[in-house]
């Protein structure tokens, strides 16, 4: 199919404009409609709507004086009715009242016409009128805009200030008249220019539960509220009921370091006021009780705001010194971000553990310096992780948190992530601010009812086994599935770096000799083979047997000697190991080539045998035909 362009026609269109036949459409709307265009695309553009008022038809209705004796009326039509009848606009009072009653039975904050059609209240309405759709009750209900108008009117009746910030302020003013046990909206804070706000929400039970918290996790959620408003939460773990306990919530659109400083001040002061207790930080107040560790992801704005808050309470230490006494970073976020930035880096799986698992701060510094030498592409990443408070949040040797509490604290923010997932499932995602706050209150009340029921009577809300042993077994099972899939991906794609922590790599890679060669090739990166050469007295014998230690190979990548003499001996030993691996790889490759030749010869013999059998069959067929 060829495309031909009529240039003369295009030129005439540019000079004289469109003069062809104009299209005509018919649009029928309500008498109260303010629409000006028809909404259809025509060559001459959208047409303007013209009101039709030339109807000559007249209707006369006659009613008897005695309606009880003669319950009838007479309709007389005169004239020619030459247009479409207008849509009915007035809904009977009883039908409108039933629709509003059905809307009030549901959640009006999150209600939409389509959600209402799928709701049980809609089925109740249909069952009352013995029909299958609302359009059968009245013609005007066939349009979704009519239902949307009912929903909007009922929402304005219940929440006159709207469902955004003004609606939250109205609920806050109402909450201030209640007792401390019944309050939910605690504080509403605005900046001087009213461009940012912070809304603090918690119950008295949440605040009292925080009084027993020693290890806190904080995180920001971005999916619950539509727009730029995010949810910030304090979360902990209740070992008795084996449940995630949220302590406090903050809705804010202020995502800066000064904003987090104000946010932490409001959150901690709100918990103290609602719980009727004094909040202690052991490294500041020198007490045996209080908050020991705070876990968060690698957000410098949150960590900086937290340090500024502590510095304001105790100016004797700098903000970064306070963080060294209480901060624990999430290693999962650290590894995930490194994998996103360097997905195929050969030291991806061992680099972070080697650095932040060191025994001293000097050793960490040496690791980082040597990494920048061996891997120049990681220099910016390493420099970004060199501040003392960052290293203290990742390495036990650099942290000033007591060893007992550092060991007990989780090195991830999985609890806060799981809490956000549960809350989003309960309230919905990308909803209004007022709907999110009010539904979150219901979620918290139900959660604490389940916790109290389990702690008082031992009745669990789930039939599943919630013991720690069962949880660890499920975690191990899921981890094994992830390891198996990762090993299978590495078997298909040789560029993926080898993971020595994965126990299934060796199982999959030793199924045949060819894949074993790929495993050895990944263990020996080009950087190692190019940086290290062996002398004659260091070469290993051909028949030596050696166990491949992947950790030593990665240690050679990073060049980490403890001292000069020990480092020289270590590099010599690792160089011998690498040489032995090279010879082992060559022997395996020779064996693979021999096997391939044997397979090729066997295929040739089988092909020749099949050809001979085919010729014999052809001869037999010729003899049968003769």
Beta strands, then each sheet from edge to edge (+ up, - down):
strand 1: 58-63
strand 2: 73-78
strand 3: 185-190
strand 4: 197-201
strand 5: 215-221
strand 6: 230-238
strand 7: 243-252
strand 8: 293-296
strand 9: 327-329
sheet 1: 1+ 2-
sheet 2: 3+ 4- 7+ 6- 5+ 8+ 9+
end
